[in-house]
């Protein structure tokens, strides 16, 4: 069985969504970020990114990681590419050409989009969005996103999804990277094709199941 290490409120959300899309059984090991704990190495601390048990899985101490039939992978977007390739179906490429396109869009999401979007979500996570420094950071990130979003907007003018005319792992990976910036609604209002595409992605039952996991996790114990 697939094991996913990481809480839903982390990049592990990408892997949980993918598992839901594929309809495969999985075990969740809710490894939490060590920075959220007062003493992550305390004897009674919940399993976290500094716990020896997790470091034995991923020595980098980052979530998510997955373990599948003895294979351990620890890059969230690559984890999804692997799962698509293994399980096949419509989320995977049908040929080497689509495989190339899916990989290219995933790497584009990681290199051209996420460096900006992750700073936006962290500004909110750290309650900096209304400070002068936070506002300046978010504005700079939005400027950095204009060119990538313009490219994606143009690409989506004649198609509903980024590769192959159907929802694939490329859409999932890119949608999860862009979700970090969805607090900036005016940014997406300026890119209506991107906004509509995100709506299609987020209407999927797999996404709803993943978000339900995030909401449950956020509830007080």
C-alpha positions in Angstrom: 0.0 0.0 0.0 1.1 3.6 -0.7 2.1 5.5 2.4 2.0 9.3 2.4 4.1 11.0 5.1 2.9 14.5 5.9 -0.1 16.4 7.1 -2.8 17.6 4.7 -1.9 21.2 5.4 1.4 21.0 3.6 2.7 20.1 0.2 1.5 16.6 1.0 -1.9 17.9 -0.1 -0.7 17.3 -3.7 -0.1 13.6 -3.1 -3.3 13.1 -1.2 -5.2 14.7 -4.1 -3.4 12.4 -6.5 -4.2 9.3 -4.5 -7.8 10.3 -4.4 -7.9 10.9 -8.2 -6.4 7.5 -8.8 -8.8 5.8 -6.4 -5.9 3.8 -4.8 -5.7 2.9 -1.1 -3.2 4.7 1.0 -2.0 5.1 4.5 -1.5 8.6 5.9 1.3 9.2 8.4 0.6 12.8 9.6 4.1 14.1 10.0 3.8 17.8 11.1 6.3 20.6 10.4 8.8 20.8 13.3 8.5 24.6 13.3 5.0 24.3 14.5 6.0 22.6 17.8 7.6 24.2 20.8 10.0 21.3 21.3 9.9 18.9 18.3 12.5 16.6 20.0 10.5 16.2 23.2 9.8 12.6 24.2 6.0 13.2 23.9 6.2 15.3 20.7 4.0 14.1 17.8 5.9 12.8 14.8 7.4 15.7 13.0 10.0 16.6 10.4 12.8 16.4 13.0 11.7 13.1 14.5 14.3 10.3 14.0 11.5 8.0 12.7 10.8 10.4 9.9 14.4 11.3 9.2 14.9 7.6 8.6 12.4 8.0 5.7 13.6 11.4 4.4 17.0 12.5 5.8 16.2 16.0 4.4 13.5 16.4 7.0 10.9 17.7 4.6 7.3 16.7 3.8 5.9 15.1 1.9 7.5 11.8 1.3 5.9 8.6 -0.1 6.8 5.0 0.2 5.4 2.5 -2.3 6.5 -1.1 -2.6 9.9 -0.2 -1.0 10.5 2.9 -3.1 10.8 6.1 -1.2 10.4 9.4 -3.0 10.4 12.9 -1.4 9.6 15.5 -4.0 5.9 16.3 -4.0 5.5 17.0 -7.7 7.7 14.1 -8.8 5.8 11.8 -6.4 2.7 12.6 -8.5 4.5 12.0 -11.8 5.6 8.6 -10.5 2.1 7.7 -9.3 0.6 8.6 -12.6 3.1 6.6 -14.5 2.7 3.6 -12.3 -1.1 3.5 -12.3 -1.8 4.9 -15.8 -5.3 5.9 -16.8 -6.3 9.4 -18.0 -4.1 11.2 -15.5 -1.0 9.8 -17.2 0.5 10.5 -20.6 -0.7 8.2 -23.4 2.6 8.4 -25.2 6.1 9.8 -24.9 5.0 13.1 -26.3 2.4 13.6 -23.6 4.9 12.4 -21.0 7.2 15.1 -22.1 4.5 17.8 -22.0 3.4 16.7 -18.5 7.0 16.8 -17.2 7.6 20.2 -18.8 4.6 21.8 -17.3 5.4 20.3 -13.9 8.9 21.6 -14.0 7.6 25.0 -15.2 5.3 25.1 -12.2 8.2 24.4 -9.9 10.6 26.8 -11.4 8.5 29.7 -12.8 5.5 29.8 -10.6 6.0 28.3 -7.1 9.0 30.6 -6.2 6.4 33.4 -6.2 3.3 31.7 -4.9 4.9 30.1 -1.9 6.1 33.5 -0.7 2.5 34.7 -0.8 1.1 31.8 1.2 3.9 32.1 3.8 3.1 35.8 4.2 -0.4 34.9 5.1 0.7 31.9 7.3 2.9 34.3 9.2 0.2 37.0 9.5 2.3 39.5 7.5 -0.2 40.2 4.7 -1.3 43.6 6.2 2.2 44.7 7.3 4.2 47.1 5.0 6.8 44.5 4.4 4.2 41.8 3.7 2.3 43.9 1.3 5.5 44.8 -0.6 6.4 41.2 -0.8 3.0 40.1 -2.1 3.1 42.9 -4.7 6.5 41.8 -5.9 5.4 38.2 -6.1 2.3 39.2 -8.1 4.5 41.1 -10.6 6.7 38.0 -10.8 3.6 35.9 -11.7 2.3 38.2 -14.5 4.5 36.6 -17.2 3.9 33.0 -16.2 0.1 33.6 -15.9 0.1 35.4 -19.2 1.6 32.4 -20.8 -0.8 30.0 -19.2 -3.7 32.3 -20.1 -2.8 32.1 -23.7 -2.3 28.4 -23.6 -5.8 27.9 -22.2 -7.5 30.0 -24.7 -8.2 27.0 -27.0 -8.2 24.1 -24.5 -9.8 23.2 -21.2 -6.7 21.5 -19.7 -3.0 21.9 -20.2 -2.2 18.5 -21.9 -4.1 16.1 -24.0 -7.6 17.8 -23.8 -8.3 16.1 -20.4 -7.4 16.5 -16.7 -4.0 15.0 -16.1 -1.3 15.1 -13.4 0.0 18.2 -15.1 -3.2 20.1 -14.2 -3.1 18.7 -10.7 0.5 19.7 -10.1 0.1 23.2 -11.5 -3.2 23.8 -9.8 -1.7 23.0 -6.4 1.2 25.4 -7.0 -1.2 28.2 -8.0 -3.5 27.5 -5.1 -0.9 29.3 -2.9 -1.7 32.6 -4.6 -5.5 32.3 -4.8 -5.9 34.8 -1.9 -5.0 37.5 -4.5 -8.3 37.2 -6.4 -7.7 40.3 -8.6 -4.7 38.5 -10.1 -6.9 35.7 -11.3 -9.6 38.1 -12.4 -7.1 39.5 -14.9 -6.6 36.0 -16.3 -10.1 34.6 -16.8 -9.1 31.4 -18.7 -6.7 30.5 -15.8 -9.5 31.2 -13.3 -12.0 29.1 -15.2 -9.5 26.2 -15.5 -8.8 26.3 -11.8 -12.5 26.1 -11.2 -12.7 23.0 -13.3 -9.8 21.4 -11.4 -11.2 22.3 -8.0 -14.7 21.0 -8.9 -13.3 17.4 -9.1 -14.3 15.0 -6.3 -10.6 14.2 -5.7 -9.9 17.8 -4.8 -12.9 18.0 -2.6 -11.8 14.9 -0.7 -8.3 16.3 -0.2 -9.8 19.6 1.0 -12.0 17.8 3.4 -8.9 16.2 4.9 -7.4 19.7 5.3 -10.5 21.0 7.0 -10.7 18.1 9.4 -7.0 18.5 10.3 -7.6 22.2 11.0 -10.4 21.5 13.5 -9.5 21.6 17.3 -8.8 18.3 18.8 
